[in-house]
Amino acid sequence: MLHYARPLARLVAELEKLPGIGPKSAQRMAFHFLRAPHADAERLAQAIMEVKEKIVFCRECFNFADQEVCDVCRSPKRDGTVICVVAEPRDLMAIERTAEFQGLYHVLQGVISPQEGIMPDMLKIKELLPRIQRHNTTEIIVATNPTVEGEATALYLVRLLKPLGIKVTRIAHGLPAGGDLDYADQATLISALQWRREM
Amino acid sequence: MRVARLALRDFRNYQTQEMRPGPGLNVLVGLNAQGKSNLLEAIYLLATTKSLRAGRDTEMIRSGAGQALVEAEIETEREGEVAMDVTLTPGDRKALRINGSRRQRVIELLGVLNAVFFGAIDLGVVCGEPTLRRRFMNLVISQMSPKYCFDLGAYKRVLEQRRGLLKELRDRPVADSGLEVWNDQLAHYGAPVVAKRREFAQELAPLAAEIHGRISGGREALEVRYMPNIRVADDAGRDGIAEAFQAQIERVQHEEIRRGATLVGPQRDDLRFAVSGSDARTYGSQGQQRTVVLSLKLAEFELLCRHVGEAPVMLLDDVMSDLDETRRRHLLEALHQRCQTFLTCTGVRRLPPDLLREAHIWRVTAGTIEPQSLDEALRHEADDAEEATVP
């Protein structure tokens, strides 16, 4: 049986550990780096190291940041009376790309999932309360996924925040904008019907 | 609706086979373990996304093959011709396409093809464990209501999460565990499941009673009753059911934590069949139980006809040998010229000759399907019988 030279085998093995990468892709990427200019490989290696060294969690909203407080939380243009609660930093990025939301965010770093041992106290929930006080927040928008776990997390926040007199809203779920009713799957249509609004 | 073409690749014991079934009765004849039931299972898979047997979906892939494909052309009155296929791959993943376009969720398949399966397993609906009766309800209602399927899926997910939490609470109590949230969710998804099952039973009961009366010659009366675990008034709406659900959860909370399981809800529902007042499960004779099963299956057929607006495909798996002459005649006459039927058997001799003459006969041998004339089928059987008597 033929083996790769040891350094190459090591690279393939490391790449295979990446999410969504199987043995075939790992091998293709490894060969790519072999052929690529030295500088390319160095840039990638540096980028990976930089992420590890410089990225921290924002101490305000728990988004990724390269300083103690992230860009959104530092911006004077953002309105702290509305805070949008999301599960993961990637959800924050998704909403941020719309350029429509001017409030602040709060990243829970997960959703409640007892099956996987994730209880409410393991999420960044209690950290939300002092922020609400500090910013005189009047509305919390819960933007967790429309899954059983995302919904449970939303309900938990409602139970926690409603008694404090804070308005808690949930993002709508239903049809994609500009979409075709005909192409929507049944689960989405069911939810669109359930959450219909009066006009 | 009917299956106009069925093609299999690496499904169970079939390598590649294709058939164009007739519009009425299709008799699949062959010795045991040749693949007759597997054909019914392929059609059942397209209708329900489920296997007929317990176990993993992967088991439907022919051993040694990488994936299995079931492909069909369906003719429906509502939508004309529909092409559908399901690909099974290891890891219990299913990929499906309808008219060539890929669908993301398996529940999108539901309602394209409707089928009623009737086989040995169905006797369990009357005399087996409650889980078989819940399975019966789930399969029939899912074919009529995708929403039910969706709610049931979410409910099961909540049950799993809640079990995780109750076990955690048993081992180390926490003040703020979020249990109330899971209670809310349980009631939220459970209430529509209960409401739909009640509606289903209310509609099924008179149909089954009428059919049962006909088969038993009016001598016995069948009563079908839904036995929800959540006690509610018959006229309670979804909100009423959800409230009752919440109240009952609270009452058993301590016990639930001690046992680490959800103790109330539709996962403990049952159906009760009474023949002339006494429970068919415990007091019924075998003959009575078979009549109940037959009545239920024909009622299921009628119910689907009514809801879908056209007759479902009927899958009869080796039921002829279990039924006596009268019941056999009732079954086949109730379906005659009303739907496409697939019937498996080891010999055609027991079937009514007049129906056989109109039927398409298929000989199934070790994973191959061949059309056969009635004369050929009868000759084949005579040969088999002769061989069997030769010492």
Interface residues (C-beta under 8 A of the other chain):
Chain A: I112 S113 P114 Q115 E116 G117 M119 P120 D121 V148 E149 E151 A152 L155 Y156 R159 D185 Q186 A187 I190
Chain B: R103 Q104 R105 I107 E108 L110 P146 K147 F150 A154 R157 V158 E160 Q161 R162 R163 G164 L165 E168 V174 D176 S177 G178 E180 V181 W182 D184 Q185
